[in-house]
Amino acid sequence: MIREAERSADAIELRLDYLPSESLPQLIVELSSRVARVSKPLISTFRPREQGGKRDLSLQDRRDFWRGLPPEFVSSIAYADFELDLVESFSAEGPPVPWEKVICSWHDFEETPHDLIARYERMADTPASVVKIATQANRIGDCLRIFELVEHAKGKKPVIALAMGLPGLMTRVLALSRGAMLTFGSLRRGAESAAGQPTVAELHDLYRVKQLSRESEIFGVIGNPVGHSRSPLMHNAALKVLNRDGVYLPFEVDDVGSFVCGFVHPKTRKLDWKLRGLSVTIPHKLAIIPYLDFIDAAAEAIGAVNTVVIEGDELPRLCGYNTDVIGAMKPLDEMIDVKGARVAVIGAGGSARAICYGLSRRGADVTIYARDLKKARPLADEFETKLASLESFEGRVDIVINCSPVGMSGHSEGGSLIKAESLEGVKLVYDLIYTPEETALMRDAKLAGCRTLGGLAMLVGQAAEQFRLWTGLEAPMDVMWRAARGD
Ligand code: NAP
C-alpha cells in the first residue's frame, strides 16, 4: 500500500489506528525500518473513534502509544497528527515528537460549526506547527465557512481545512488553490478514510488540483443527487485536453436560492472565485429560473434551464439556456429528416418537453404516448401535438423516441414500454437513456430492422453546447465521448 501511495501521492498519511491491535507493537517495529526508506513525506495518525478513528482509545492510550514509538520511526516521519486534546495534554511536558512535526487536528462529524475561526485561533496558539480542521458539510453553504477559515489563516499558522461529505467536495478540490497546506485523497474507491473523499487519481487527473489557482475558472453542475453525474468527467476532460485553466465540480445543492446568493451571483456571492458556468440538473431546472437575469427563447419555451452562464465583471448577470434541445436534436437531424415524419414520443416529462419543442420547430407530426393522459395534456396542448395512451401504441410511425426511464439501469433495465412487434416498419428508434448504452428497446428495434440512436449522443451533445456557451470554444467531441463512456 505504501508503495502504491508513493507512486501517486505527494505525501502519505499512515493511519496507524487501522492496524490490528493484537500485533500493533510488532507491526510498528516492522514499519520503523520501512518508513525510513519511503520517498514521500509521511504523516502518522492514531485516531480515536470519536475523532473518526478505527478504535476506542482513551487520552492515556494515545499518550502511551506516541511515547512508546521507536525513535527511528519518529525521526522518519514528517508529521504526527495529534488531536487537540492530545496536543493540550503534552503542552506542559513536551510531546514525544518535536513540535515542528506536530499537526494539531480537530474533527466534527456532525456539522460545520460557526466558530471555526475561534477554534483555529485556539489551535494555532498551541506549539503545534500546523492546524487541521475537518468538519461535516450537511449542506453546500457550509463550505463558505471552510473557505473563510483558509482565508483567515493566510500569513498565520499553516492550515489544512476541509468539509467532509459530498456537499463539501469543493473544499477538498479548491482549498489547496486558496492557500490550504494539503488535501486528502484515498488510494482507491472504497478505501476512503472520510466521507466524500475523492481518490488521489481524481484529485490529480480529473480535478487537476495542483494546477489550480485563485485565477482558475470554475464550472460545475448543481443538482441533488449529483454524485452520479457524468458531466464532471466530460467537462474536466475537455478542459484538460484544451489546457484551459479551469475545473468543473459537482455541487450538491438543496436550496437553489441560497446557493445562487452565496456562491453564484457576482453581486451577492460571498466567495471570491471565478465561477463562469453551471449545468443545472434535476430537481433545479425550473427552480433556477426566478434567479436569472436573462433567459433565452428556447429555455423559456421549454420552461427549463439546464445551463447558466455567469457573465462579465462589468455587467454581472446570470443567463439561462437550454442545451438539451440542441443536444437531443442534432444527432437525430444527422440521421433522419424529421420534417413531416410521424414521430411517437413515449413519456411526457422533462426530456419529452425538450424533444417536443425541437420536433415542433422542425414540422414533425408528433404523437405523445403517456400513461397519464391528464398529466400529459398540457404538454400536448402547448406544442400542438396529438396525445394517446401508451396501451394504444401500435406502431405505424417513422420514428419512436423513448423519453421515459423504462429500460434504464438501476430503474428497469431490460424493460421496454414498446412491444417489439409494433416496431415493424419504424425507420428509427431513439432512446434517450444512456445507461445501458444499448437498451432492450434498441435491441428489439435492431431485430425489427430499424436504425437506432442511444442517449449518449444527447448527453455529449448538450454538454458540448454548454462548453461552447461558457468558453466560446468548440468542445473536443471525441474526448467528451470517451469521458462520458468512462473509457
Ligand atoms: P421525467 O421528467 O421524470 O419524465 C419521465 C416520463 O416517463 C414521465 O412522463 C413519466 O410518467 C413517464 N414514465 C416513468 N415511468 C413510467 C412507466 N413505468 N410507465 C410509463 N411511463 C413512465 O424524466 P426525464 O427527465 O424526462 O427523463 C426520462 C429519461 O430520459 C431518463 O431515463 C433520463 O435518464 C433520460 N434522459 C436522458 C438525457 C440524455 O442526455 N441522454 C437527458 C434527459 C433525460 P408520469 O409523469 O406519469 O410519471
Boltz pocket constraint, residues with backbone or C-beta under 6 A from the ligand:
constraints:
  - pocket:
      binder: B
      contacts: [[A, 346], [A, 347], [A, 348], [A, 349], [A, 350], [A, 351], [A, 352], [A, 370], [A, 371], [A, 372], [A, 375], [A, 390], [A, 402], [A, 403], [A, 404], [A, 405], [A, 406], [A, 408], [A, 417], [A, 431], [A, 432], [A, 433], [A, 434], [A, 455], [A, 456], [A, 458], [A, 459], [A, 460], [A, 462]]
      max_distance: 6.0
